[in-house]
Amino acid sequence: IFCQLGRTTTKTVAREEYVPVGDVLSELGDWLETDGNADYITLSGSGEPTLHSRFGEVIEFVRRESSIPAVLLTNGTMLSFPEVRDAASNANVVKVSLSAWDRSSFEYINRPHPQLEFERLFDGMKTFRRQFKGELWLEVFLIWGVNSVPADVKKIAALAGEIGPDRIQLNTAVRPPAEEFAMALPRRHMEEMAAVFDPPAEVIAEFSSDNGTGVRANESSILSMLQRRPCTAEQISEVFGMHLNEVSKYIGKLMRTDR
C-alpha cells in the first residue's frame, strides 16, 4: 500500500532470467572500466531482484571485478529458498524489509502473491541471518494508523530482535504512495518508535518542512483510521498524540452522528 511506484500490476513467485544477465554484466563492466566510482553497487529495480534466477552472478561479478561493496535490496520473500540465500550471502550488505507482525497484517500492508506466507518469509530471514557473514540491515516502513500504534510497533520490534540485524532503519510514506490513505507519520512519532527497537532504529525518512508535522487529528482522520482497523481510545491517543479526553470528544461526536 505504500509503494511510490504505485500498485503492483503483475505478481509472481517464478524465478526466471527476466533480463539477460550477460547484458547487465557487460554494461556494468563498461562502467567499471570508465569511471566506476561509487559508494555501493546496488541490486534493486522495479520489482524484487531475487526473482531473477541469476542475480547471484551479478553479485559475484561485483565482488570479483571491483572493490566497491555490493548491496542487495530485497523484500525477503525469496529467502526461504536455500539457493537464494546462498546467492545473497555473497553480498557485502543485504537490506530486507519487515513492516508486519503476522499473516493478517502482512496481507493487508504488503498485498503479497497468494503463495507467499508470512511465517515462511520470517523463518527465511532468520535462517539467512545465521549464515550471512556480511551486514544485514532491516527496514521497517511505518504507515499512519496501519502499523504505527505502539503496541504493533513493539510486535515488529520483537520479530526484528529475533532476526538480529546489524542495523534497523525506520521509514514512512513521505513520497506519494500506492494508496492515498497510506500517510506518513510525524517526525516526532517516528523518533519515539525508533527507541522501541534493540538496537535503537535510525529514522531514514527524508522529511521536508511541509511533511514533518504528520497528520492532524480531526473527525475525518480519526474516522479514516477506524475504518481501516478497530482501535481503542488509548491507541488513537497514542497515534495522534492527543489527550484521552480529547479523543473521547471526537468519538462521542462520531457516535452521535452514526458515523
N, C-alpha and C positions, 0 to 999 in steps of 0.2 A: 504493500500500500504506500510505501514511501519512496519508491524508485524514481529518481529525477528524469529517467528516460521514458517514463510512462508505463502503462500496463504491459505485461509480458504477453505477446501475441502467440508465441509458439512455445509450448512446454514439452520438454523431452528429458529422458534419462539415458538416451542412447549415446554411447561414446563412439565418435567417428572422427575421421580426419576432415573436419569441416573446412579448413583452409590448408592447402598443400604445405607441409612443413618445410619442404625444400625452398619454397618462395620466402618463407619467414626467415630461414637461416641465411639465405642469400642476401636479403635486404639488411638483415642485422649485421652480417659480415662486412658489407659495403660501408655501413655506418661506422663500424669499429675501425675500419681502415682509414676513414677520412678524419672526422673529428673524434667521435667515440668517447665523449666526455659526459659523465652523468653521475649523480649520487647513487642511483639504483637503476637497474633494468627490471621492469615490472611486467609480469604476465597478468593481464586483466582482459578487458574488452567488453563488447556489448553482449554479454552472456557469461556463462560460467566457464572459465578457462580449463578446468579439469575434465570437462566433457570432451575436449579434444583428445583423441586417443594417443597422440604423440607429443603432448605438451612437455613431457619429461625430457625429450630430446632437445627442446629449446633451452631448458634449464641447464642441461649438461653442456650444451654449446657455450652458453654464457660463462659457466664456471671454467671451462677449458680454454676459451679464447680471450677471456677478459678478467681483469681484477675487480671489476665493478660488481657489487653484491646483486645477486638475483633474488627478486621478491615475487612471491605468488599471492595474489589476492583471490580468495575463494570463499564461497558461502558454506563450504564444508560438507555439502550434501554427498559428495563422492568419496569422502574419506573413509567410508565404511568398506571400501574395496581395497584389498591389500596392494594391488598393482598401482592404484592411485597414491596410496600412502608412500609406497616405495619411490615413485617418481617425484612426489612432492618433497621427500626427505632430502633431495639434493639441493634444494634452495637454501639460501642464506637466511632468509626471513619468509615466514608464511603468516599471512593475516587472515583469520577466519572471522565469521560473523555469528553472533548469538543475540537475538532480540526477543526470544520467547522462553518460556519456562516449562511448558508441557505441550501435549499434542494439540489441544484446543487453541491455545494462544499462537502456536506455530502456524496452524492452518489459517487463522484469522489475519495474522500480521504478514506472513510470508507468501501465502497463497501458493503452496508448492504443487508439484506434479503429484497426482493421486498415489503413485507408488512410493513416494518419499515418506518416511516415518520419522517423527522427532526422536524417538528413543534410539533408533539406529544411527541417526545423524550425531547425536550426543555421544554415543558409545564410540563412534568413529573418531571424533575429536579427541576423546580421552586416550584411545589407543594410539593415535598419531602422536600425541604429546609424549608418550612413553618412548617412542622410537626416534623421534626427531631431535637431532643434536643442535640445530640452529635456534634462532629466536622465533618464538611463537607469540604473535600479537592477537588480541581478541578485541573486536569492535562490537560495541553494544549500541544499537540505534534506538533511541527513546522517542516515542510519539505521545504527544499530549493526550491524556485521557484514555490511552490504549494500554500502554505498558509503563506509565510514569508514576503510578501510585506506589508509594514507598514499599508497601508490602510485596508488590510484584517485583519491584527492582531488587529487593532482598532475595527473592527466589532466583532471579537471574544471577545475582552475585554469588549465591551458594553454588550454583552449577559452574560458574566461572572458577570458583575455588577448587572444584573437583577436577577441572581441566588443567589448571595450573599454568596459565600463560605467563610469559615474561613481562608483558605489558598489556594493560587494559585501557581502551580508548572509548570515550562516550561521544556519540554524535546525535544530531537531531535534524529535523527537516527544515533547514534554513534555505534550501532551494525548492522550487516548485515540485511537489510530489506527484505520484500517480493519482492519488485521491485527495480531493480538496479538504476532507476532514482530517488528514494526517498533518497536524500542525506542530510547529516547533515548541519545545519547552523554553521557558525563560532561562537566561544565563544563570541566574541565582539558583534556580531549581536544579539545573544540571550540575552545578558545583556541589550542591548538597548531596545529590545522588552519587557523585564521584567518591565521596567518603565512605559509602556503603561497601565498596569493593575492597578486597585484600589481595594484592596491594592496591592502594587507592588509585582510582582511574584518573586519566587525564582527559580533560574536555577538549576535543579537537574540532568541534563545530565552529565555523567561521561566522561569528555573529557580526552584523553590521549595526550601525547606530539605530536603524529602524526595525531590526528584528530581534534585539536583545531583551526586550521587555516582556515577551511572552504573550499569552492570551489573557485578555481581561475577563473577569467574571461578570456575567450578566445572565438574564434568563435564557437567552438563546444558547450561549456557550455551555451552561450547565445542562440544559435540555439535550443538546447535541451529545454531550458526554454520556448522559444516562441512556440515550437511545442506542449507543454502541455497546454499553455494558452496564449491569447493575452496580451501583456504588453506594456505600454508606455515607452519611453526612460527614463523618470523620475523614473519609477518603477524599471527598470533594474539597474539604477544608485544606487538606494537605496539598492537593494538586494546585489549587488557586492561591494558597497562602492566605486564606480568609479565616476569620474567627467563626466558631461554630454557630454563634448567634446570627451572624450574617447569612450563613448557609441556610439556617432554619427559615429565615425570612423568604429567601428565594424559593425554597422547596414548598413552603406554605402557599405562596402565590401560585406556583405551578399546579399544585393540587386543587386549589380553589377554582382555577380556570380549566380543570380537567385536562391538563396537558401532560 
